[in-house]
Amino acid sequence: MTIQNKFKIGDVVYINSDVNQTPQTIIAITVYSDEYHTYKLNSKEDCADYRDYEISYEKNVLLKIENY
């Protein structure tokens, strides 16, 4: 099986829906039997799993401004 992940362990990313746009570090990648995978993200406040479409390398500046 070949895994084509968009991000790698150690990358700093942002959760698309996080109003604070807190930087998160990818600390693990979990691969499931039906070939989808999740990324475990860690920050000072939280540690949780996300799919690749929920995270980005780019900070969503508009989301942060709108929730100021």
Buried (B, 14 or more C-beta within 10 A) or exposed (E): EEEEEBBEEEBEBBBBEBEEBBBBBBEEBEEEEEEEBBBBBEBEEEEEEBEBEBBBEEBBEEBBEEEE
